[in-house]
Amino acid sequence: MTVTSPPVVLAKKPRERTSPRPEETLVGHTASALACFTKMFGRAHAPTRLAQLWLAFFRVPKVLWPAFWRNGPLAVALHDVGKANSGFQGMLLRGKPQVLWHDHLGAMLLGWDEIGRWFGSLPEIDGDLVRSVVAAHHLRSAFETFGERLDADRDAFEPIWPGILDVLEVAARTVDAAPPTFDLRDGFWSLGGPRGFDCTPLRKATKDMLRKLRRALGRDENRARLLWAVRSAVILADSAGSGLVREGHDIAEWLDEAFSPRLVLDGAYIEREVIEPRVREIKEKKGSFQWSGFQVAADDLPARALLLAPCGSGKTLAAWRWIRAQLDRRPASRVLFLYPTRATATEGFRDYVSWAPEADARLLTGTAAYELEGMFENPADPRSGKNFTDEDRLFALAFWHRRIFSATVDQFFGFLQHVYKSTCLLPLLADSVVVIDEVHSFDRSLFSALKGFLQTFDVPVLCMTATLPANRRAELVGACGLTPFPAEAQDFPDLAAKAKMPRYRTKRIDRDDAPMIVQEALDQGKRVLWVVNTVSRCQQLALTHRALCYHSRYRLRDRKKRHREVVDAFQAGSGPVLAVTTQVCEMSLDLDAHVLVSEDAPVTSLIQRMGRCNRHAEPGAGSLGEVFLYEPEDWNPYSPEDLAGTAEFVAAVDGRCVSQEELEELLERHGPKGVQPDTYTAFLLSGPWAVSGEERLRDARDHSVPSILRGDLPEYFDLKRSGEPVDGLVVPAPRRLVRPDTRLGRLYQVAPSENYDPQYGLLDSPQVVIE
């Protein structure tokens, strides 16, 4: 039996089955993607500004521009040729499963018989590179699973040769070549089945080609970089060609606006729109403002630098001065502030980025739309009423018109593990000035990715932190080429004075004495921060002492409230306050405690916790924060490797008044030693293969899973039906507490509502909370 080809070969599911729109057809979508590629990257004789930055970002030599131009458009023209088969068309029209992925079939077709001979004869084309891009443009191409059947009940499909020929003719025109001519062969192709042409040997030959290409790329760095640049560009063209047309945007007009020279930033813009408003706000709050010496000196830093300065010294304003100077030297269209957590990115947006014009500023995290709700409710705030959100249906493309971002590192660096959304943000990253904050907190995988990025791609980067172990500093300076700043704290008397002044009085205590010490401090009207290492202990202490509670195991809607509640209580200025928190306080809470009580933790974590105490002390004021450290009842969630040097560090500070400078010296002496082995970074190491999320950007220490409380399920489904965000209902829950629910798919689990309290979060067991 021969499957009758449909009158039109489709690329997208049609809104009207009987009359598909041109952009829903295979030829129409291919034309849209080609139009996007050309608009973004220009012509052979006239590369766009983005094209020049693109090659510079990937460090592709300029002499390879002709190779990029020849191979890129050809790969775009051919990227969906595999959709011309009965299995894919049946999936679009009747919802039937495909026999194999169309991108894998496309790479196989380009190596088959007459098509392969024609393809191999095209002049100035790297055929293996183009085939690898076709195979991997959906980021699901792995050696182990390439070309495998997707449906256990079906092993045969029929190529739709008229559609294939149409695409090959488009491809031929793209490279000014004659299209192939060959006899069409009706009938089925199968994956080892009993009927039709057995394409199993073709699959094996394609896998062998890709395996050999990977070895060849390892010997030819420029060819590997060209592959990265072409593959990423094809993904962008495909995404834009789909999304823009689907949403009714004119391709040329929309892309002209996204990459207009008018978007290029200079130092005057940063001074006027960001620095001056922030300085005015500081003056209104504190009555005065004075630039410090090291902040002024940030103007003269090079394009790659490492800024190390104590908590409360004004690193962020120094970073904005560096950004201003960089833009005057090398104009860029985007400024990216990247943070390790959603909470720190949100605070960065609130304090700095949101001062920029509404059309330019964006918060980019996994829950940004929800975080922005009510952020500037005060009508007196000049940012009140501004809209900092974008069109969700355009996915990452919605951000292409924006210029200043506060984002999590994952949003822009996810491409290093082939995350599709992050890949679609590469045009912004390639034309940016980047600040990466709190680099001390990066786990091994994220730090390894950071090093790979710094060593491989070309963009101005300033890394910042208050503390950094000597081994990591050596890697960022030695292996990655960052210039340390300040080279010596003594170079800047104001910074040196802050580093040298006694800041903390530290004492080792017995665990059982902690409650008494906390109560005595509260009786004296002091602000107390009590930090423990597990959510369970945080909840129990907060319940026992009727304290403010803050950790990670809340619904997002409640975590926002708890966050603001804790920060506002500590910033109120008078009266006793007690907050019990977990490690989340180390970066996300901008507060200043009189007293810190903490369980032992890794050295870097202890120093960060101490940074929440006596945070805004000034030289000569004579104030000392009181720090009490004790050994926890167990060491979860830390490993022995994490805790190396902790006992020696605690012994060294016990009973002493210590400065930030002394803490840095002790960190160097007792902190992590040696260079940690790099983790696998897929984008840099997988060659022609590409599987989205095949490796995590961060270490896989997930003891919790995103969940919905059972009692919230009706609201969850109502929000889904109305197209509203469900982020506010999501709670990270321990795996032992959750159960699957088929209605939620694989994205969320169900957590028990009886264990949940809005003040204390998700508890290990149901408890009655007495108000």
N, C-alpha and C positions, 0 to 999 in steps of 0.2 A: 504494500500500500504506500502510495506517495502522498505526502502532506502537501496540500495546495498552498502556495505562497500567498500571503495576504496582498491586496492591491498596493499597500504602502508598507514599507518596512519601518518599524517604529524604534525610537530610542528612549522614549518616555511613555509612561502610562497616559493614554489620551483622556482628556476630560469628556470628550464625546467620541465613543467608539467608532461611530459610522463616519465621522468627519474630523479626523485629527488635525490639529493646527500644524502649520509648517515646522515650528520649532520642536514639535513632538516627534517628528520623523527623524530617521537616522541621518539623512542628508541635511535636513534643516538644522538639527542640533550640531552637527559637525561644522556647518557654516558659521553658526553662532560662536562656537568655541574658537574657530580660526579668527573670527572678527575680534574676539577678546584678546587673543594672543597678539595680533598685529597692533591693536590699539595700545596694549601695555608695553610692548617691546619694539615697535616700529618696523622699519623695513631694512633690508640688507644694507642699503646705502645711507640710512638715516635712523640709527638706534635712538630710542627715547632716553630721557634722563633716567627713568626706571631701569632700562636695559643696561645702561652703563653702571649704575649702582648695583644691579643684580650680579653682574659679572665680578664687580669689585668685592661684593659681600662674600661670594663663594670663592674668591681669589682665583678666578679663571683668567688666565693671561689674555690680554686684549687681542692678541693675534688669533685667538680661537673664536672671536665674534662670528666670522663666517660659518664656522662649524656649528655654533649655537643656532644661528639663523637658519641654516639648512636643515639640521636635525630636529629642531624644536617644532616648526610648523608641520613638518612631515609626521612627527609623532602625534600632534594634535589631530591632523587629518585622519590618521589611522587608529586613534585610540579606541574607538567603539566599533571597529569593523566586525568584531566577534558577535555583536548583537544581531547580525543578520543570520539567525538560525531559528529553527522552529521551536526550540526549547525556550529561548528568551522571549520570543513573540507570544508563545502560549502563556508564559508567566505574566506578561503585561496585560493580555486580553482576557485570560481565563483563570489567573491566579494559580496556575500549575507550577510545581517546582522545576527549576532548570536542571539540565543534565550535568553541565559544568559551567564554571564562571565564564562570562563572555570575554573578560580581559585575558584570561588564560588562552581561550580559543583564538583570540585575535593574534597573540604572539605565535601560536601554532600555525595559523593560516599563512602568516608572512614567511614561513619557512617551508611551505608545502609546494612541491612540484613547480608548475609554471609560475605561480605567484612568487615562490621563493627565488626562482631564477630571474624573474623581472626585478624583484626587490633588490637582489644582490647586484644587479647591473646598474643601479642608479648611481650617477657620479657624485662624488664628494659626500657620500652618506655613510655614517657609521651604523650599518644595518643591525649589528648585535645590540648596540646601545639603544636604538629606536625600538627594537623588539622588546628589550627589557623594560623600557618605559611603558609600552603598551601593556605588558603583562602586570605591571606593578602600579598603575595609576590609581587603582582603588585601594592600594595599601593592604592587599591580602595575598601577596605572592611569596610563598615559602617553598623551599626545596621539597620538604616532606609532603606537602599537600598539593603541589602544583598539578593542575589538570585532573584532579580526582573527581569522580562522579559525586554529585550532590544529592541524588535521589536513589535510594536502594532499590526502588522498583522500576527504574528506567535507566537504560544504558545507551539509547540511540536518539539521534536528532538528525534533522535535515538542514544542511547549509542552504541559505536562500541566496543563490548566486546573483540574481539581478541586483539585490541590495549590496552584496559584496563588490560587484563591479562598479556600482555607482560610487562607493567610497574610494575604490582604487583610482577611479577617474579624477575625483577631487584631489587625491594625494598626488597623482601625476601632474596635475596643473600646478600644484603647490611648489613642485621642484622643477617645473618646466621640462617635463619628460613626457614621452608617449605612454599612454596607459597600456596595460598588458592585454594580450590577445590569447585566448585559449578556449578549448572546447569545454562547455559546461557539462558537468557530470551529475545527472539526477541521481537521487537515492540517498539512503541514510549513511551517516557516519556513526560509528559505535565505539564505545570504550571497552573493547574486548568481547563484545556481544556476538551472537550468531549471525547477524545480518548486516549487510552493507559494508562500507569501507572501515576497516579497523584502524583507528587513529592512534592506537596505543604506541606504536613505534614513533609516530610524529611527536607525541607527548614526551617520550623518552629523549628524542633528539633535541627538542627544545630545552628540556631540563639540562642536558649535557652542554648545550651551547651556553646557557646561563651560568652553569658551574665553571666552565672555562673562562667566561667573561669575568667572573669574580676574581679568579686568579690573575687575569691580565690587568684588572683594575688595581690590584695590589702592587703591581710593578710600574704602573703609570699614573702618578698622582694627578696630572692635568686631565687625563681622560676620566678619572673618577670624579673630579670636580665638575667637569662638563656634564657628566651623567646627573649629578645632584642638581645642577642648575636647570637642565632640560626637564628632568622628571618633575621637579617642583613647579616649573613654569607650566607644564602640561596640566598638572592638577589644578592650578589657578585658573587656566583658561577653561577647563572643563567645568569647574565650579561656577565661575562667572557666567559662562555660556548657558548654564542651566538656570541659576538663580535669578539673574537679571532679567532674562526673557520671561521666566515664569511669573515674576512680579510686575511685568509690564514696563520695565525701564528700557529706555533707549540706550543701547550698549555704548555707542560713541559718546553720548552726552554724559552718562553716568561715570564712565571711566575717565573722561576728560576732567571731570570735577574731582574724582578721587586722587588723580595724580597731576593736578594742575600745578604749574610753577607758583601760583598764588599761595599755595599751602606751605611753601618753604619758609621756615622759621629763621629769625635772626635774634641776636642778643637783646635788641631793643624790645622785641615782643615779650621775651621772658621777663625783662625788668619791669615793663609796664603792666603786664597781665598777671604775673605770679608773684614776683619778689616784692614789689611795692605794696600790693594789697595785704600780703602776709605781714610785712613789717608794720603797716598801719594797725593791723589787728593786735600785734604784740605791744605796740605803744599804748593802744587803748586799754589793754589789760594790765600792763605793768607800769605805765606812765612814762617809760623811756625805752630807747633801743640804741645799742652801740655795736657796730661790727667788731668782731674779735680779729686778732692778727691772723690766725690760721684761716678764718673764713675769707679774708681778703686775699690771702696767698693762694687760695684755691683757684683764683683766676688764672694762675700761671701753670697749673698742672698740665701734663701731657694728655693725649687722647686715651691712654690706658694707665689707670692709677688705682691705688689701694688706700682709702682714707681710714685711718685708725684714730679714734678720739673717744674720750670718756662719755658716759651717759650724761645727757643734759648740756653738752658743750656746743650744740648747734650744728651738728653734722648735716642735717637736711638743708638748711639755708646755705651752707658751704657748697653742697652738691648743686643747688640751683645756680650759684655763682659760677661753678665749673661748667654747667650746662650753657649758661649765657656766653661764656668765653669760647666754648667749643663751637657753638653755632656761629659766632663771629668769624671763626677760623675756617670752619667747614660746614656750610649751611646744610640743614636736614629738615625734613618735613614732619618728623615725629620725635617726641620725647617720651621715653618709657621709664617709669619708676617701678621696679620689680621687687616684690616682697615674698618672703617664704610662706606666709599664711594669708588666708582671706581676711582675718581680723586686722593684720598689719597693713594690708593693701587698702582696706576700708578706711583706717585711720589716716593713712597717707593721702588718700583722696580727700577726706574731710578737711585736713589741715592745709593742704597745698594745692592739689590739682584742681579742686572745685572752684578756685578763684579764677581760673582761666575761663574764657568765654564759653557759654553753654554749648555752642556748636562744636567746640574743640575738645572739651574735657570728657573723659570716660573712665569709669571704674570697670575693670574687666577681671572678674572672678567667676567661679562656678555658680555663685548665688548673687551676682551683682544687682539684678533687677529687684530682688527682695531687700538687699542691704540698703538700696537707695530710697526705699519708701520711708518718708518722714524724716530723712536725714537733716533737712533744713526747714523745720516747721515754723520756726520763729519768724514772723513777718518782718521783724526789724533786720534780719540777716539779709544782706544784699544778694545772697544765693537762693533765697526763698522763691519758690515758684519755677525755678529752672528745671528743664527736662533733660536729664543726663542718660536717657535710655535710647535704644535703637530698635529697628525692625527685626524681630526674632526670626522671621521667615527667610531673611537673607543670611542667617547663620553668621559666620565670621566676616563675611563680606560687608556686613552692616557697619563695621568699624573702619573701613577703608577711607572714609571721609573725615575721620577724627585725627587729632594731632597730639594730644597730651593724655597719657594714660597712667593710672595707678593700677597695677595688676599683680596677680600672683606669678611667680616664676614659671609655673607650669603652663600658663596660658601662652607664653611666647617661646619657651624652651621645649615644649612638648614635641615639637617636630623632630627633636633628636631621638625620640622613640617612635617616630612615624605616627604621631597623633594628627588626625586629619585637620581638625579645627586649627591647631597651631600651625600646620603647614600653610593653611590659607591666610595666616597673619604674616607670612614671611615678607610680603612687599612692604609692610610697615617696619619690620625689624631691619630690613636692608637699608632703609632710609631714615635712620634714627640715631639719637644719642641716648645711651642706656645707663641708668643707675641701678645697681643691684644692692639692696640693703640687707643687713643682718646675715652676712655670709657665714658667720660663725655657726649658725644654727643648721646649716645644710647637712643632711645625713650623707653617708658615704656615696650613695648613688647620685644624689643631686650635686654634690661637690665634684664628683667625677665628670658629670655632664657639663658643669660650669667650666671646668678646665678644658674639656674638649671643645667647647664653644670658643673660649678665649684663644685657644691655639689654632683654630681652624678657620674662623670667619673674621671678616674685617668690618668693624663698627666701633666707634668710641665707647668705652666702658669705664665706669667708675664703680668699684666695689667698696662697700662701707661696712663697718662694724665697730663696736666699742672694744671687744676683746677677740683675740684670735690666737689659737695655739701656734707655737713656733713652727711646727711641721707644715701647717697649712699656709702660714705666711710665706715660708720658704718656697712652697710650690707655686703660689700665686705670683711671687716676685721672680723666682728663678725660672720655672718652667713656662709660665704664662706671660712674663714680661711686664707685669704691672709695676709702676713706680710707687714705692711706699711713701706715704705722706701722713703726718710730718716725718721726715727722716729722723729727727730728734725732737722730742717734746720741748727741749730747752731752746729750740729755735724760736719759740713763741712764748714769751713770758706769761701771757694770760692762760694759755693752755697748760703750760708747765705748772703754774700755780694751782690750777684745778687738779692736775694729776698728782701733785705732791701733797696737797693738804690732807690731813687726817679726815676720813669721811665716815668710817665705821668703827664702833667698839664691838669686838666680836668675842663670843664666849661659847664654849662647849657645855652643854647641859645634858642631864638625864631626860629621857623621853617623858617620864612621869611628872617632871617639873614644869613641862611646857604650859599646861593649863593655868597654873598659878602665876607664871610670868606674864601670860597674856592678860589675866584678870587684873594684875597689879598695874599694867600699862594702861588698861582701859579706865581703871579707877583714877588715873592721873590725867585723863582726857586725851590720851594719845591715839594716833591712827596706827592700827596693827594689821600687818599682812602675815598670814600663816600659810605656808606653802608645803604641800605634801605631794607624794609621787603617784598616788593612785586616786581614781575618781571615788572609789568606795570609802577611803579614809577621809577624803574631802567632804563627802556628804555626811558621814557620821559625825565628824567634828562640827560641821555647820549646824546640824540638827541639835547636837548636844549643847552648843554654846549660843544658839539662836543668832548665828552670824550670817552675814552675806555669803553667798556660795557662788563659785564660778569655776566651771570646768568645760569640757567639750561635749558632755553627754546630755545636751538639751535639744529640744526642737529649735530650729533656727529662730522662730519668732520669739521664743523665750530667751534664747541666748543673747539676742540683741538687747532685750530688756535688762537681763542680768549684767551684761557688759556696761551699759550706761549707768545702771544703778550703782555698781561698784565704783566706776570712775567718778561719777557725780558726788558720791559720798566722800571720797578722799579729797576732792577738789573743793568741797564746801568750805573748808578753812577753819572750822571750829567743832569741838565736840568729839567724843571718842567714837571710833569706828573699828570694827573687826570684819575682815574678809578672809575666808578660807578658800584657797584656790589650788589648782594643780599647776603643771608646767606651763599652762596657757598664759600665765602672768608674765613669763619671761620676756615676751616681746609685745604682746597685743595690748597690755594695760598701761596706759600713760597715767601713772599715779605716783604719789610720793608719800611713803609711810615713815612714821617715826621709829617703828619697831618692826623688824623682820624676824619671824620664827620659821625655821625651815628644816625639813628632813635632809640628811645628806644626799647628794646627787653628784653627777659628773662635775668636774671642776668648772668647766665652761658654764654649766647651768647654774651653779652656785654663784658665780660672779654676776651672771645676768639677773638672778633673783636679788642679789644685793643692790643692783642698779635700780630697783624699785624703792629703795630706802634712802632717805636723805638725798633724793635725786637732784634737787635744785640748790644744793648747798653752794655757797660762794666762799672763796678764800677770805679769811679774816673774820668770818661770822662766828666761828667757834662751835658750830653745831656738829653733833655726832649722831649718826644713826646707830641704833642698837640692834645687833644681829646675834641671834641665838640659834645654834645648830645642834641637832641631835640625830642619833642613829635610828632609822626606821625599823619597824617590826619585821619587815621583809624588804628585799631589794627590787621588787617589781616596779617598773617594767625594764630595769636596766640590767645589762649583762656585766660579767666581771670585766670585760674589755672596756665597757663604758666607764666603769668606776675606777680604772687604773689611776693612781695618784691622789684619789679623793682623801683617803685617810691621812696622807702626809700633808696635803693642803690644809685640812681642817686643823691638824696639830700645829701647823705653822702660824695660823691666825688666832688660835685660841688665847684668850686673855689679852689681846693686843688691840691697839688703835691702828688701823691700817688705811693706807691711801690707795687710790686707783693705780698709781705707779707700782706700789708694792704688790698689788694683786696681779698686775701684768707680769712682774718678775716671778711670782709664785706659779702663775700659769705656765710660763716658759719652763720652770723647773719641774713641775709636777703634772703638767698637762700631757695630752697624747704625744707619743714619740713615734718617729719613723714615718715613712711615706706609706699611706694605705694603698693597696692595689686598686687600680681603676676597675670600675664595673663596665659591663657591656653597654655601649651606646650604639643602638642599631643603625641610625642614620649614617654614622661614620664608618661602621664596620661590616654592614650586611651586603655591601656591593650592589648587585642588581636586584637583590631580593628586598622586599619591603612589606612588613606586616604591621598594621596599626596596633600599638600597645603590646607588641610582642615582648617588650621589657618595660618595667616601670621606671619612670623618671626618678622616683623616690624608693627607698628601701621598703621591701614588703614586710612591714611589721603590723599589718592591719589586724587588730584583735576585735575590731568592731565593723559593722556593715551598715550602710544607710537603710533606714527602716521607717515605717509609718506605724504609729500607734493604732492598735485595733479600733479604738474608739474614734479615731480620726478618718477611718476609711470612707464613710459617707461624704465628708467634706472633701477628701482627696479626689473622689470620683466626680463630684460636682465641679471642682476646679478644673479637672482634666477636660470635662465635657464643654466647659465654657472657655477653654483655651487660656486659663489663668495660671500663673506660676504656682507650683506646689512646694517650692523650696522651704517655705515657712513651717511645713509639717514634718520635714525630714529630721530624724534624730539618729545619731550614730549609736548603735546598740551592740552589746557584746554578743558574739555568735551563739553563746549558750542560751540566750534569752529569746532568740527570734525563731520564727517559723516561716516557711515559704507560703505564698499565696499566688496561685496561677494567674489571678486577675492583674497582678502587679508585674508579671513577667520576671525577668532576671535583674531588673534595676533595683528593686526594693524588697525587703523582707517585712514581716509584721512583728511588732513588739507588743508586749502586754501593757495595756493601759493602766492596770491596777498598780503597776510598779512606778508610775510616773507622777511627779509633782512639779508644777511650773517653777517653784522656788528652788528645788533641789535636784531636778532632772530625773533621769531614768535610774532608779535604784535597783540593787541586786534582788530585792524581794519586796513584796508589798508592805508598806508601813503607813501608819496613821500619823499624819503631821499635825500636831496640835498648835494652833495659832494662838 
